């Protein structure tokens, strides 16, 4: 008997799907318009207010100005260093804290949890915070961005809820095999937490990278400020440094904006799969 080839049923094209795709394409184009204007403006030698599809008098002097001028390059390096270290410190504190709080046999577990949750609702205020940072010697230091954002209770609670969602049978099997608590943490918990680590790590990185208000309050030394603060000063106050390149202010503004958003635009595609999985971290418990 001849075998008949199996034919997959053709998927019907529904009107809802067509309309849904069209709406999202239109929204995507609307979002891309200002981004494209900024990108085109960063390569234009002459600043223009109208929307242009292509640069006017193409040039890369705006980017060369940022990466060759000390007053712009130093803050950019500060931002990169504080973001990387702040993200790593935040992940260490959140993962260790969440792992400890998810241990049901830990004495005072609920007390510590309520104490941390209390800090999410009530804050000591700006003046006590400033005095504490001054006593720690962090005023006029870029490391204040690392220390201030190194511990986020919201992210810690997310990590704890994620760890509690890991089946208890895995913990028991590891204990039977003679694995220590820290061995369980490094060999079982962390490998199963890639989605949570990626999403929460991205939250920490974005928070530290975009923070200019802390710099505005605590730092007056221009060698210690980050790139976001310098960019705000240039755009809002028109304070642009003297450079060796003849570049318009608008071109320099646009080039600075591109440099500010480009790192995460390049990083997000590699973390997209993990980030999508980690969006609902701690939201569902079985």
N, C-alpha and C positions, 0 to 999 in steps of 0.2 A: 504493500500500500504506500502510495506516495504521501509524504508528509507535507502538509500545507504550511507555508510560512506564516508565522504569527504577525499580524499587523496591529500596531498600536492604534488605538482609536484617536482620531484627530481631535485636538483640543479646540473647542469652540471659542471663538473670539467674542467676548461679551462687551457690550457698550460701556459697562462700568469700568472695565480694564482700560479701554481706549481713553475714556475721559480722565481716569486716574493718572495714566501716563502723561497725557497732555498737560494736566494741571501741574504735575511735578516738574515737567520740562520747563514750563513757563516760570514756575517759582525758582528753579535753578538758574535760568537765564537772568531773572531779576536780581538774584543774589550775586551773580557773576559780573553784572554791570559795574558796580563801584569797585570791585576787585580789579577788573580789567582796566578801568580808568586809572587806578593807582599804579598798576604795573606799567601801563603805557607812559604815564607821567614820569615814572622813575627813569625811563630811558629817553626822555625828551629834553633837549638842551634848553628849550624855551618853554617856560611854564604857561599853560593854557587852561582856561576854566571850562571850555567846551569839551564835550565827550569826543574823543578821537579813537578811531580803530587802530591806528598805527602811530608810532612816535614821530614827533616833529623834530627834525635834525637829530637823528639817533646818536646817543652818547652813553657811556658807562661812567662818566665822571662823578655822578652822584654816589655810586657804590665805591669808586676809588677814593672819594673823599671820606667816606665812613671808615674804610679799612686802612687809611694812611694818616688820618688825623688823630692824634693822641686823645683829644678831648671827646672823640666819638668812639674810638676803638677800645679805650680802657673801660668805659661803661659797658660796652658790648661783652667784653671778656668777663667783667664782673657778673653780668647777668647769666652767662653760660655757667660759670663756676658755681655761683650760689644756687642756680636751678638744679644742677646735677647733684650737688652735695645735699641740698635741702630735700630733694626727692628721695635720695637714698636714706637719709636720716628719718624722714617721715615714714618710709616703708618699714624700716627696722623697728621704730617705735610702735607703729600700728600693728604689725604682725606679731611682735613679741607680746605687746599688751593684750591684743585680742586672743592670742593663744592661752595666756595665763588666765584671763577672765572666763574662758570657756571651760576651764577645769572645774567640774562639779564638786570635787573634794577639797578645793582650795578654801582655807579659813578666811572669812571676811569677804568672800567674793561679791555678795550683793552690796555690802557697804561700799566697797571700792567702785562698783558700777554706779551706784546712786551718787557718789561723790563726783565722779567724772561727768555724769549727766547733769549735775547741778551747775557745773561750769559752762555748759552749753546754753543755759537759760540766763544766768547772772554773770556779769563781768565785774572785775574790780574797778574798771574805769581807766581813762587815759592817764591821769596823773599818777596813780599807784603803779601802772604799767611802766610809765616813763622812769619812775624812781627805781624800779626793779632793774630795768635795762641799764640804767646808769650805774647801779651798784655792780652789775655784771661786767661793766666796761664795754658795753656794746654800742653806746652812743658814738656816732661818727665812725661806725665800722659796718662794712657790708655784710658781716657775719650775722647781723641782727636779723636779716631775712631768713637765714638758715635756722636760727634758734627759734624765732617767733613762729615759723610755720612748721617746725620739726615735729610738732605734736598737734594733731587734729582729732578731737574726740569723736566727731561724726565719722571720720574714716576708720577710727579704731572700732567703733560700734559695728560698722559694716563688716570689718574683718572678723570680729567676734561672731557675728551672725553667720558669716560664711563658714567659719570653722565648725560651728555647731551643726551645720548642715551636712558635714562629712559623716558617713555612717559610723556609729560607735563600734561596729564589729572590726573595723580596720585598726582602731586604737587597741582593742582587746587582743587582736592577733599579734600586733607588734609587741605588746607587753608580754605575751606568752613566749614570744621568741627572744625575750630578754632585752628588748630595745629600751633605752632610757627615754625620759620625757623629751630631752632635746634631740635625741636621735629620731623620735617620732616626728618632731617638728621639722627637721631638715630632710628626712627620707620619705615621709608620707604627706605631711600637711602642705609644705611648700610646693612640691611637684603637682599637687592637685589644685593649687590656688593660682594658676597662671592667669586666668581671666580676672580674678580679683586684684592681683598684683598689678596687672597692666592698667586696669581702669583706675584704681586708686593712685597708682604711681603717676598716671597722666594728670589726675586732679591736683596732686601735689606740685607737679612741674608747672602746670598752667598758673596755679596760685602764686608761686614764687616768681615766675617769669613776668607776670603782669602787675605785680605789686609796686606801685610808685608812691602810694600814700604813706607807707612806712618810711620810705626814703625821705619824703617831704617833711616828715615830723622829726625824725631822729638824726638825719645826716645833713651836714653842711659842707663837708669836705668833698669837692668835685671828683677827687680820685677814688672815692668810695661809693659813689652813686651808681645805679644801674642804668641800662639803656632806655628803659621805659620812662624814667624820670627825665632824662636828657631829651627824649623825643617829645614829651609833653611840654617841656620848656621851649623847645624850638617851635612847636606848632602854636601854643597858646600865647607865649610871650615874644615870639619872633627873635629869640636869642640864638643866632647861629654862629658857630665858631669861624674864625678866619682860616681859610684853607688855601692851598697852592693851586687849586683848580677853579676855573671860572664857571661856576655852576649856579643856577638860579635857586632861590629859596624853595620854590615849589618842587623842583626836581630833587633837592636834598630831602625835603619832607617826605615825598613819595618813596624815595629810596630807603629812608629810615623805616617807614611803615612796612615796606616789603621785607626788610631784614628782621622786623619784629614779629611778623606772622609766618615767615617762611620756615623756620625750624619745625614748628608743629604741623605745618602743611606737609612737610616731607616725612615727619615721624608718624603721623596718624595712619596712613595706609598700611604700615607694617603692624600697627597695633589694632587695626579696625576689627579683625575677627575676635580678638580677646576682649576688646572694649565693648562690642555688642553683647557678648556673653556676660560681661561683668556689669552691665547696666542694671540688672535686677539682683545684684549681689545682696544677699540678706533679706530680699523681699519675700521669698517663699521658703517656708520650712516644712519639711515632711514629718 
